């Protein structure tokens, strides 16, 4: 079972994991309503290294990006749910618009994002930082029809998610 850690501990965590010889994988997102698309994505990300660390956008940023009815679940619960998954070793909550500070502190070997970003993550500011630190960015495919927005829409329309 994973652990929720403070974002200001990421640098120390990265140093500890590297000293143990671990390959560190980092990803981030809102994870507003955990669903099978998230699980499949996180499992695939975890296979790219030894330790998966997940950054969770805080409530304020989630509202800014997703609208006034979001987040559905508060940030502490989203982080706890992620840390409870067998494939996630650590979760942390961050409050910036991007995960650049997390990436600079943790210094992951692999930065992972979903397929809604361009090839190689060239449009991600975090990708350049990872490259400069000697790591790589991997873009994983999304699970079609499985997004929090799709699920929320189905609930509001009173229909099952198919």
C-alpha positions, 0 to 999 in steps of 0.5 A: 500500500502506498503513502501520501507524502507532502510535496516538499518531501519529493526531493528527499524521496527521489534521493532515497529511491535513487540511492536504492537503485530504483527507477522512478516513474512520475505522473500527475493529474486530477484523478477526480473520480477514480475509474478503470481508465485511471487504473489501467493507465497507472498500472501501465505507468508503474511497469515503466519503472520500480516506483510510481509516484503520482502528483494530484492537482489540488482542489483549487486547480481542479475547479479552475480547469474542470469548472465549478462543479469539480472536484467531485472528491476532495484532494486528500481523498483523491490522493488517499485513493491513489495511494491505496492502489497496489501500483502506486507507491506514493501520492502527493498533492500540488497546487501549481498549474503544472507539475514542473516543481514536482518534476524538478524536485523528484527528478524521475527517470520516466515522466508519464502522461496520457494520450491526449498529449502530443507525441513524446509530450513535446507540448508538456513543460515537464517533459523538457525538465525531465529531458534536461535531467536525463529522463524520458517522457512516455505518452500512454494511450487513453482508455476510450470512453472512460473519462471522469467527464464521460461518467459525470455526463452519464450520471447527469443524464440518468443513463449507465456508463457503457 
